[in-house]
């Protein structure tokens, strides 16, 4: 407010003036410029302000000709003077309006002197707590402690701070005081703590909810927990639990008060993590058929670098299985000494012995998840070495291998719950009454295709590569629920394919199916398992976008786990939502036989209510310098991208401004809003980059499914490019969603799906070019249209009614905490609307 903002000044005569408003440095008056008035008249004393009113709620707004063009969220009025005059203003954004409304209300309530609390140490709860801490370290009662001790104590209280920064702050203080010694007094310790450990954004949030200027009592905290954090059934006991857990001062603990430091501790705790803790364990129905789940899958799991010359290692399997992968790949070829080996044939990748891989799989198969593990066995071995393969599998894996043949009358696969602790082999299988000589081992040979594309094998070698090898019956019998079959086309598959038969799609062909037959691809995956593997031309082990195939319902999208980046971030983030068990239940619209969904929809999804997601990027904490970045020294100029990944209609991204030369505690304070049409298939990705003229560099990211977002004020723990959590590196955000509790009553910010102003989506009929059939179904269009209108009108009215009946936040003027419930007249109006 002292820096100033451009606001529109509204007059009743339909005129609107652009003026620059700012708060005087002494915070005693509000001024604007340019103006024809004398400078002393173009101001309002803060003491004369009676009320700060949000929205278009004055006569000036109501009688202005531009009333309909002014956003309710951006408008506010200052009521001042003995005659209750109004200064009616419109900000460029709702966030700017919120800054002025919050700041002016605070100054009216508490005055300028309390604002100095953020820069002073005159806070009783904090002072007594810091005094106790200091006394514990001052064992000799000298009223001083060594500077190294003081540094370590502050470091302990705020681990994200660098020792060098804390020590420099003490030295600067001593220099300003012309102090010669290096020991630290109690007052100096308190002052440095205030300077380094008070976060302004948390402080101003704190005073918004505090009924006084120093602490939150149990009732203040109840309001915050319910209105913002979305907690249900909040009581004073709930508040006391939070206080006893996070309040550092003894006085606060005894009196049931939460100080600024206790409030900061709570907001920094795991309870205020953006990820909903309910999703940290298995929380979805695991009794659906196997084909109803997305399955976490790895491609060429044995490779730890590129696809052509890279080394093979068992650590690839260990890493994937520990990360919750439920489908790993084994390319098996004849090896020396009659021992099968695993590598990519026709390439220069190194080899590992088959039995050592099976040993590792047996050890780690169910470390991260108890649900079934699929082994994609790409068998290229002679019959002699197939016998060795079979012996190793039976000896090492034993009863874990699922060998019960499927029942011919069953229309669906078993569920993950029914297959707990079981290993399923995916591979070729002999048909009934087929002899070994009539079968063949595999129809996939990525290495041969890669070599052919790179033209490094002769025509004779290529011919030899495609020679058919007989399949051993014993090995065939181990394949039960994941029999590999070749895909021809959708009509043939719908007619002939069995539920336990699985097709593998090359990325290029799968993309063509998604583009040319999006509806058929989704319907195909309602019943059958589909595996998509990367194009053999991804020699560098780059990854395809798994969302491109998840939106088609493809269950098994094989990823190169050794390659970090956006695509692996999406894969890792996606499978977090069900306890990281490797299985995620697909959206109902992709499972129900009666529903129709096109993978390429660019608008709202029929039968699914869209939601609005409101995200405010408030601040960052302890952003490290990007690895390998040396051009700017230790300077970081961060900015944040918010990305939405999902169906084409939902994909979007927004970025904040750059905060220059501040990686320690940059303030962004920017809000974004996204319409989410298919929430169940949407992910949100936060990316922090360093703004550099040579090229922006990666600092950290965090990817989370929409369904796992928690509303309210949350911290986002950023991760490195390779997926490790960056210590103490956080984003502080505010989240609100249309149909969720919390988020500060989003209806007040206009968070309604109607805001999108998109045309309503009606069910359409596919023309079959059969006149009699088309005529019959044409008669259903009108009833379907009416049903859609009825459903969406009902949903909109119920949403409005829910907002009306929600307890209102108390006025900061009178401190009244009584819940304001709707009157009978209010209820009658809404019920009448719903009836109409």
N, C-alpha and C positions, 0 to 999 in steps of 0.2 A: 504493500500500500504506500510506503514511503517512496519507493521507486516510481510508482504511478502506473496508471492504465488508461487506455483510450476507451471512453464510454460514450454512449449516445444519451443525450439529455432530451427527454420527451416533454412536449408542451401540449396543452389541450387543443390548441388551434391546428392540429395535424402537422405541426412543424417538429422536425427532429434535428438537433444540433450535435455535431461531433466535438467533444471536448476532452481534454486531458486532465484527469482527476488524480490528485495525489494527497497523501497525508503529510502534514508538516513534520519535520524531524522531531519536534518536541511532542508530537502526537496529541496536540491540543486542538487542532482544527483541520478541516477538510477544505482543500482549495481546488479550483479548476481554471483552465486557460485554454485558448485565448478567450477574452471576454471584453465587452464594451464597458462593463462596470469598473469602478475603482477597485484596485487589488484587494482592499480591505473589505469590500462588499461581496466579492466573488469567493466567499468562504463561509463555512458553517462551523461554529464551535462544537466540539464533541460533546461538551457539557449540555448543549441545548437540544441534543438529539433525544427524542422521546421513544422512538421505535424504529427498527429496521424491518421492513415488511417484504417478504418474498412474493414473486409472481406479479401479475397485472391486477393488483387489488386496490387501486385508488381511482378516484373520479377522473383524474387526468388520463390514465391509461384507458379507462372505459370509453371516454369521449373522443379519444384520438382516432383519426381516420385510418391509422395504420395498425390498429389493434390486432387484426387477424394475422398480420405479417410478423408480429413480435413473438418470439419464443417465450413461453411461460417460465422455462428454466433459466433464461438469461436476464429476466426482468426483476428489478427490486426497487423499493422506494424508501427514502429516508424521511421520516416524519420528525419535524424539528420546530422549535420556537414555541412561544406562548399561544400562538394562534394555530398550532398544529399544521403548519404548511408542509407540502410534500415536494421533495426533489426526486423526480422519477427517472430512473436510469436503466439502460439496457447494455449489458456486456456482450463482447463478441462470442464468448463461450460460457457454458454453465459453470465451468471451473473458476473462471475469473469472477463471475457473480458470487460464487460460494466464498471466495477469498474475502471479498468486501463485506458480505453479510456476516460471516463468522468474525472477522476482525473488528468490525464496528460494534457488533453485539458484545464482544468481549470487552472492548474499551468502555462501553456504556455500563456494563455490569461491574467491572472490577477496577477500571481506571488504569492510567499509565503505570503507576508505581508497581502493580503486580506483574506487569510485563517484564520488569527487570529481574524477575525471579530466574529467568532463563540464563541471565548473565551474572547472577550473584549467587552467593552461598547461603542466603538467608531463608533456608527451608528447614523447618524444625525436624521433620522425620529424617530427611537426608543427612542433616548435620549430626544428629545423635547417632545415626548408624555409622557414618564415616569416622566419627569420634571414637566409637567403640573399636572399629577396625584398627585405627591408628594406635590406640592404647595397647592393643594386643601385640603389636609389633614393637612398641616402645618398652622393651623389657627392662631397660635401665632407668626408666622414668626421667629421661633427659628432656622430654617434650620435643625431641627431634629424632628422626630416623635417617639412616644413610640413604642417599639418593638411589642407589641400586635396589634397596629394599622397597622404597616408594614406587619405583618403576615396576618391579615385579608384582607389587600389590595391585596397582592399577591394571597391569596386564592380566592378572588373575580375574579381576572384575569385568574386564572387556578384552577377551582373548584376541579379538580381531585387530587390535592396535599394535603397531610396530614399536619395539623397544626404543628405537632411535627417535621416533616422534615424541614419545613420552619424555625421554631424557632431555630432548631439545626444549620442550615446553618448560621444564623445571629450570633449565639454564637461562632461558629467556626471562623468566620471572625473577630469577636471582639478579640478572644483569639490570633489569628495570629497577630493582630495589637497591642496586649498588652493594649487593651482598657478596662477601668474599668467600665464605665457607660453602661446602656443597651439601651439607645436611639439610633435611626438609622438615619444616614445622608443620603442625596440624593444619593451620590456616592455609599454608601453601599447598599441602596435599589436597585439601578440599577444593581449592581454587582450580588446580590443574584437573582434578576429576570433573568438576563442573564444565570446564572448557572442552574436554575431550570426550566425555561420556554422556552429555545431554544431547539427545537428538531432537531438533526443533520440531520435526513433523510429528513425532510422538507426543511431545509436550503440548502442541496446539490441539491435538486430538484429545489428550488428557483433560485440558481445561474445558473443552466443549461438553464433556460429560460430568465434570465435577461440579457439585453444588456449592463448593467453596474453591479457593484457589490452590489448595495444598494436597488434597487426597480425594480418592473415591471412597465413599462409604458403601455399605452393602447394597443400598437401594440404587445408587449411581451405577454400580457395577452390574446389577441385575439388568438395568435398562440397556447397557452396552452389550452384554452377553446375548440378550434376546433380540434387540433391534438390529445390531450389526453382525454379530457372530452366528446368528441363526440358531442359538440353543433353544431347545424345547423344555418346557416344565422347569423354568428357572425359578429358584427360590433364594431367600437370604442364606440358607445353608449352602447352596451352590456357590454364592459369592464368598462365603467364609472359607470354603475349601480352596478356592483360588487364592485368597489372601494368605491363608496359612502356608500354602505351597510356594508362593512367589514373593511375598513381602519380606524384604531383608531386615527392616528395623524391628526391634523388640516392641517398641511402643505401638507400631502399626499392627503387629500380630495380636497384641493384647486388646486393642480397641476396635479391631475389625476395620482398619483403614488400609487402603492400598495406595502407596506413595507413587510418585513418578517412576522411581526405580523399580518398584514392584510391578507396576503396569508395563514397563519396558521388558522386564524379565518374562512376564506372561506372554507378551506379543512375540518375543524371541524364542519361546519354548516350542516344543513339538506339537502342543495343542493348537497352536496358531500356524502350523505348517499348511500350505495351500492344498496338500494332498489329504483327502478324506481318509482317516485311519480305518474306517470300515472296510476299505478296499485293500488293506494290507494283508488280509487273510481271505480265503476263498469265500465269496459272498454271492455267487451266482448259482443257479440251478444246474447241477452237474448230472442230471438224470435224463437229459435230452440225447437223441442219437448223435453219434460222433460227428456226423456231417453238419450238425448245427453249430459247430464251434470253429473259431479261428484257432489254428494250431501253430505255436512258435516253432519255426523251422530254420535249419541251417543248410547251406549249400556247400558241397565239397568240404565237409567239416574238418578234414585232415589237413587242409592247406592253411598256412599261417601268413602267407604273403600273396604273390600274384598267382595266376592260374596256369602259367606256362613254364616258368623256371623256378618257382618258389619251392621252399622246403615243405615237406609233410612232417607232421609231428602229432603225437597223442595229446599234447597240450591243447590242441584245437578242440578235441572232444571234451576235455575237462572244463575248459572255459565255457563252451556252449551249454553243457549240462548244468553247470553251476549257475548260469544265467537264466535257467528255466526253460531251455530249449527242449521240445518234445518230439523233434523229428530230425535225425542226423543222417548223413549220407556216407556210404562206404562203397567206393569203386574198387572192386576186387579183381586182381589179375594173377596169372600164374607167376610164382616166384621160384627162386632157386631152392634146392634141397627139398623139393616137394612141399614148400610152405607158401601158401597164398600171400600176396602182398597187396597193400592199398596205395594207390596213386592215380593220377589222371593219365590214362593210356595215350600213346602217340605224342606225349609232351616230355619236357625235361624236368618235371617235378620229381623230387626224391621219393623213396619208397619206405613204407613202414610195414612191419609184419602184421598180418591179419589177427593172429591170436592175441598180440599185445594190445590192440585196439579193443578187442572184445573184453579183455581183462579190465581195461579202464572203464568201458561202458558198464560192465557189471558192478564196478565199485561206485560209480557216480550216477547211475541211471535214475535213482530216486532220492538223491540228496536234496534237490530243490523242490521236487514235486512228486506226489504219490500217484499221479495220473499216468495213463499209458504212454510209453515211449515207442515211437515208430522208427525202425531201422530201414532206411532206403538202401536195399542191397542191389547195387548195379553189378551183376555177376558176369564176368568175362572169362571165367576159368574153364579149363578142360574138365572132363568128367572125373579124372583122377584127383585133381586138386579140389573139385567140388566136394568129394568125399571127406577131404581133410577139413574143409570149411564146415561141413555138417557136424563132424566130430567135435570141433572146437565150440561151435554154437551149443550143442547139447551138453557138453562137459562143463562149460563155463557158465552159461546162462540157465541151463536146466529147466526147472519148472516155471521159470519166469516167462518163457516163451509161450504165447497164446497159441494153442494148437487145436482148439475145438472148432470144427468146421462150421460155417454158417448154415442155418436152416433155410432151405429153399423157399419156404412159405413166408419168411420174414421179409417185410418191406423196408426195414430200416436197420442200420447198424446198432450195436449195443452202445450204451452211454459210457462216458468216462468213469462214472462211479462203478459201473459193473466191471470195468477193466483195470481197476486200481492195482498197481504193482505188476502189471503185465507188459511184456515187450511184444510188439507186433512187427512182423517182417513184411516189408513191401517189396514185391518182386514178381517175376514171371511165375506162372503156375501151370502145370500140365492139366489139360482137360480130362474129364472122366474117360477111361478106356484108352488114353493116349500113352504111348510108350516113350521112353526116354529119347529115342532117336528122332521122334517126331516133334519134340519140343525144341525151344531155343532159350538161351539164358537171358538175354536182355535186348530191348529195342532202343536203348539210349546209349550213345557214345559221344559225349561232348568233346572229348579229346580228338577223336577222328575228324569231327566237323571243324574244330579249331585249326587243326593241322592242314585240312583241306583249304580253308579260307586263307591260311598263311602260305599255302603252296610249298610246303617243306617236305611233303611225302610224294613219292612217285605214284603213278596210276596203279602199278602192281601192288604197292603197299596198301593203297586205298581199297583195292579189290579184296585183299586178304583180311582187311579190317572188318569187312561186312560178311565174312563167312559165318554161317550158322553153326553154333556149338550146341550139342545136345544138353538137355537139362536133367540133372539127377532127380529121380523121384523123391528120395528122402528129403532133399532140400526143398523140393516143390511142396511137400506136405507141411512144411513149417509156415508156408504162406497161407493165411486164412482170410483175414478181413481186409487186406490191402493188396489184392491181386492187380498187377499192372496190366492194363489193356491199352490198345492204341485207339486214339480218338479219330473218328471219321467226320461226323457232323452231328448237329444237335438232334434232328429227327431220328437218326439211327440210334443215337444213345438213349433218347426217351423211350424208344421201342424195345431195345435189346439189352441195354446195360443193366447189370445187377448192382444192388446197393453196395456190395463188398468189392466191387471193381473200381479201380482208381486210374484216372488218366493224368499223365504229366504233360504240361503245356510249356513249350518254349516261350520265353517272355515276348518275343516278336509276334508269335501266333496268338498268344493270349490277348495281346493288345489289339490285334485285328478283330478277334471275337468280341472284345469289349466295345469296340467302335461300331462294328457292323451288326452285331446281334446282342445288344446290351440286355434286353429283357429275357431272351432265351438263356443267356449265360447265367443270370441270376436264378432263373427257374431250374436250370440244370444243377446248380450247386445247392438247391434246397434238399436234394436227395442223394447226390453223389459227391464223393470227395474229389477235389481237383488240386493238383500240385503245380505250381508255377516256378520254374527255375530260370536263372539269368541267362541272357544270350551268351553263347560261347565266345562272342567277340568282346566280352568284358574281361579281357585278358588281365587288366590291372586290378581285378577283383572289385571293381566299383559295384554299386548296388542300384537296383531298380527301385522305383517308388512303390512300397507295398500298398499304399492307399489306392493306387490305380487298379489293384486286383481285389483288395478287400471290398471295395464298393461294388464289385461284381459277385461277391459272396465266396470267392476262392478261399478255401480254408488254409491251405499250406502254401505260403509264399516263402521260398527258400532264400535266405539272406547270407551274404558273405560277412560272417561275424568279425573277421579280421580287419575290416575296413570301417573306421569310424566316419561320422558325418551325419548330415541331415537324415538320410534314409534309415540308418541304424538307430538314430535318436527316436524316430517315429516308431520303429519296431519295438525297441526297449520300453518306451513310454506306454505304448498300447497294451503290452502284456502285463504292465504293473496293476491293472485295474481289477484283477481277480486273484489277488494274493501271489502274483507272479508264478502261478502254477502251470503256465504254458498253454492254458485253454481260456478262451474268451467267448462267451455266448454271443452269437450274431444277433443283430436287431430282428425283432419279430417280423418286420416286413420282408425280411430275407429268409424266414423260416416257414411262414404260413403259406399253405398251398393256394389259398383263395386270394392272396394279395398279389398286386402287380407293382413292380418297381423297376425303373430303368436306371442303369448305372450312370448314365450320362445326363441325368436331369439337371437342368440349370436354373430351376426355380423350386418353389416349395414342394414338399412331398405329400401327395394325397393321403389323408388319414393320420398324418403326423403334425402335431401342433408346433409351429416354429417358436423359438425362444430368442430373446434378446440377451446378449452377454455384454455387460458393462464392466470394463477393466480400467482402473486408474493406476498408472505407474507412478508411485509416490517418490521413492528414493532408492538408492543402492548403498551397499555397505562393503567396503574392503575389496574393491575390484583390483585384481593383480595386473601387472603389466603383461601383455601377451607374450607367450614364449617365443623367443627368437627375435623379438622386437628390440632394436637398439638405437634406431634413428633419433628418437625423441627422449632418450634417457629414461627416467622413471616417470615421466609425465603420461597420464592417461586422460583421453578425451572421450568419455563413454557416451553411447546412446543405445536405446533399446528398441528392438523390433518385437512386435506381437504378431505372431503368425497363426492363422486358422487353417487347419488341414482337414479335409473331409470330402464330401461329394462336391462336384464342380460349383454348385450353387453356394456353397459355404466357404470356399477357399478365398482368403483375403489376408492382407497384412497392413500394419500401420507402424509408424516409427515416431519416436520422441525426438525432441531437439537434442543437440549435442551439448553436454555440460563440459566446458573447457577446463582442463588442468585440475580435475578433481576425481580421483578414483577412490578416495577414502569414504566420502559420504555425499555423493552427488544427489541433488534434488531435481526431479523431473516434473512432478506434479502435472501430468497430462492424462487425459481420459480418452478412451476409445470405445466405440460401440459396434457390435457385430450381430447380424441376424443369423441364427443357426437353424437350418431347416431340418437337419437330421442329427440331433444331438448324440444319438447312440454311436454314430460313426465319425465323430468330430474330435480332433485333438487341438490343444492350444500349446504353442511353443514360444517361450520367451528366449530371445537371443540378445546378448550384450556384445557390442562391437566397439573397437577403438577407432575413432575418426582420425584417419591419417591421409595426407595428400598423396602418398605413394599408393596406398591401398588399405582399406579398412581391415583390421585384424580381429580375429575371434578372441573374446575374453571368456565367455561361458554361456551355457544354455540350460533350459529345463523344459521337458516335454511332458504334458499331462493330458489324459483323456478328459473330455468335457464332463463326463459323468463323475469324475473324481474331484472336481473343483469344490472347495469349501468357500461359502460366501463370507463377506466381511473383510476385516483387515488381516492380511496374511503375509507371511514371509515365504519367499521362493528360494530354495537352496540351489545355487548354480552348479553346473557340472562342467568338467573340462571336455575337450574335444574327444578324448578317449573314454569318457563316461565316469571318471572319478569325481567324487564330490569335492569341490573347492572349499577348503576350510574357511569358515566364517564369511564366505562370499554370498551375499544375499540381495534379493530384490524385495522391497516392501511395496505391496500392492493392495488395492481394494477391489473386491469382486462382488458383482450383483447379477443375479439371473432372474428372469421373469417368474418362473414357477418354483422358486426356492425361498425358504425362510431366510431372514437376515439380509445383509447388504444395505442396511439403512433405509428400509421401506422403499424399494425401487420405484413404486408407482408415483412417488413424489417427484421423481426425475423423469417421469414419462416413459418408463420402461414397459411399453406395451407392444405386443406384436402388431397391433394395428398401425403403429407408427411407420412401419415399413412402406405403406401405401402401395403394396403390390396387389395385383388383381387376384381374386380368389381362384384357387385351383379346383377345377371340377374334373370328375372322372370322365375319361373319353373311351370310346369303343374302337377297337381295331377292326377295320374293314377286311372281311375274309374273301370278298368277291364272290360270295355265294348268296344270291339275291334273297332267297327265302330266309336264311339264317340272319343276314344283315337286317332285314325288315323287322324280324321278331325282336332282336336286341335293341333296335332303334327306339322302341317304345319305352325302354328302361331309362333312357337318358334324362327325361324330365324328373321322374321320381328320385333318381340319384342326385340330380342338381338340387332338388328341394331338401333332400336329406343332408347334403353337404352344408347348405345354408343353415339348416336347423341346428346341426352339430356345432358349427363354428360360432353362431350367434349365442348358443347356450354357453359355450366355453368362454366367450368374451364377457358375458354377463356374470357368470360365476366368478371369473377373475376379478371383475370390478367389485362384486359383492364381498369377496374375500378381503380385498383391500379396505373396503369400508368397515368391515368388522374387526380388522386388526387393531390392537391397542395402539393409541397414538402416543408419540414421544411427548413428554411433558414440556411445558413452556419453560425456557430458561429464565423468564422474568419472575415467575411466582413460585417456581420449584414444586408445583403440584404434581404428585406422581399417581394420581387416580387415573385408572384406565377410562378413556372416553369411549363408550359404546354407542352404536347407532340408535337413533330414536325409532319409535314405531313408524313414524312418517317416512323416515329414510328407507326402512325395510320395505314398506308398502310400495314406495316408488320403484325400487329395484325388482321386487317380486312382480309388480305390474309389467315392468319392461320385459322381464323374462317370459311372462305369460304371453305378451304380445308376440 
